[in-house]
Structure formats: C-alpha cells, structure tokens
Amino acid sequence: MTHLTPGDIPETTAQFRERDPINAEGTQKAGATQESMSTSNTAQHRDGEVQQVVQQSLPDSHNLRRLIVAITGASGAVYGVRILQYLRSFSEIEVHLLISPAGWLNIQHELQMDRASIEAMADVVHAVKDIGATIASGSFATEGMIIAPCSMKTLATIAHGIADNLISRAADVILKERRRLVLMVRETPLHLVHLRNMTVVTEMGGIIFPPVPAFYHHPQSIAELVDHSVRHTLDLFSLVPALTPSWPGLRSQLR
Ligand SMILES: Cc1cc2nc3c(=O)[nH]c(=O)nc-3n(C[C@H](O)[C@H](O)[C@H](O)COP(=O)(O)O)c2cc1C
C-alpha cells in the first residue's frame, strides 16, 4: 500500500474551512440563526419578560456542545485527524483535543503532519499531563469523548480506572457521569486481556468501535474506507455531516 505523504492531509483549519463546502454552509447557518434570533429579539421588545428569555437563548460559548477528541499511539492516526476535520463543519461543537506522546509519534510516522496544523483544528488543546484541566472534572459539561485511535494501553487504563493522565482521567469522568465514550481501539491479533478490557468498558457503558473496514459500500479509496468509520462514529453523537469534505490527497493514493 502506498505510504501516506504530507500532501495527503495538508490542511490547516483555515485552508480546510476555505475550501470546504460544508463549512461554508455551516457558517451561513450560524449567521442565519443569529439573524433570526435578533429578529425575534426585536419583535419581543414590547414584552420585557419574553425578551429576557430570548436573550438567554442567544448563541454564546455556553451554548456550544463540547466534545473531547483524543489521539493515542495506536496505528490509524488518520482516524483521529479525519474526525477533527469533520468536526470543523459543525459550528456548534467545541472541540477539546488531547494527543498522547505516542500519538504524536504515530501522527508524524503515518501522516507526517506537523503539530500546529493538527492543533489548529481544535478549539481547546489540552496537555496530556494537565490533570487539573477543565475536562478532568465532571462539573464541566461535555457531550462525550472519542478516542481515535485508542491503544491497548489507554484501553487498559480506562478499563481499570487508572486515571494517570488527562486522557484516561477524562474518559473516567465520561464514564462516571454516564456520558458517551467511543473507543476506536486498534490492535491485531487480540489477546485475552485486550478482549476482557473491551468487555469491561462495554459493561461500564462505553462503546468499543474498532475501525474495521467495511466493503459493502464498495469503497474506491482509502479515504472512503476511513470516512465510513468516521461518519459512523460521529453518528453516535448525532453528528451527521451533510456532505463529505473533499480530501483529494488520500483518494489519489489508491492505485
Ligand atoms: C508505529 C507504532 C505503531 C503502534 N501501533 C499500535 C497499535 O496499533 N495498537 C496498540 O495498542 N499499540 C500500538 N503501538 C504501541 C503504543 O504506541 C504504546 O503502547 C504506547 O505506550 C501507547 O501509549 P498511549 O496510549 O498513551 O498513546 C504502536 C507503537 C508504534 C511506535
């Protein structure tokens, strides 16, 4: 299989947004919402009580849905990066990003992407050692967390409640608060402890989602294989992209 090159996923946030048809739509949607809200606000001026309610519903940072995305050191960094790219098209989502040291190693090895271009796709970037960060607390409301890819080591720490860094702590919080946790675990073959850890996380309410490729949709490229799993993962958070963002780099990799 052809090695992935830096050209495969070259986009900074600005580049992605600039040429992404979904993002253009999302921006318009946000604008339209604001306009319609200010219209209804003006219309309510005669009724002080109703006006107050309308103003409270105006979009601000507190109305954003927060989603935590972590990339760990399993193979398949492309899944995490692709999720970040998709999330750019959801203007209502505030993305909190975590990448483990091994995750960075694999991003460089598999995608040759630089740190700045990946971090630019998130709204908030947390250091993995920052155990005092907002997302370490259950009082910080989030929709949930996706770990893509998720290594067997991170899976093990989550399964056993070993919150020794911000990734495993944030996942621990998601589970204890009964929020949605999706682990795109990757390893082959799997030994008994891997399987048992997946069972434990499932019993705690987490979703084990190994990015196993499907072929019934007749994928024509690696990008389509990846996107199939990514879109399904986002669907678990009721995030259904209207369109697939263009990604000509990976499509051109298929021979
Ligand atoms: C090139 C490379 C590929 C790896 N692939 C996997 C993998 O597919 N699954 C896995 O569980 N670990 C894999 N590892 C090992 C993890 O990176 C290692 O266990 C690491 O400690 C995980 O730490 P983290 O979960 O904090 O990122 C890989 C390591 C390297 C260097």
The ligand as a Gaussian input file, in Angstrom:
#p B3LYP/6-31G(d) Opt

LIG

0 1
 C        4.490000       2.692000      14.905000
 C        3.738000       2.234000      16.104000
 C        2.516000       1.619000      15.951000
 C        1.791000       1.167000      17.050000
 N        0.581000       0.593000      16.849000
 C       -0.160000       0.211000      17.915000
 C       -1.462000      -0.334000      17.712000
 O       -1.965000      -0.455000      16.596000
 N       -2.179000      -0.664000      18.823000
 C       -1.681000      -0.506000      20.089000
 O       -2.395000      -0.821000      21.035000
 N       -0.436000      -0.007000      20.297000
 C        0.332000       0.342000      19.245000
 N        1.579000       0.880000      19.453000
 C        2.119000       0.945000      20.815000
 C        1.625000       2.165000      21.595000
 O        2.025000       3.342000      20.954000
 C        2.217000       2.087000      23.014000
 O        1.629000       1.017000      23.720000
 C        2.033000       3.366000      23.790000
 O        2.567000       3.193000      25.097000
 C        0.590000       3.773000      23.899000
 O        0.519000       4.900000      24.727000
 P       -0.740000       5.881000      24.696000
 O       -1.945000       5.018000      24.824000
 O       -0.538000       6.754000      25.878000
 O       -0.702000       6.637000      23.425000
 C        2.324000       1.332000      18.358000
 C        3.549000       1.968000      18.514000
 C        4.242000       2.424000      17.412000
 C        5.565000       3.115000      17.620000

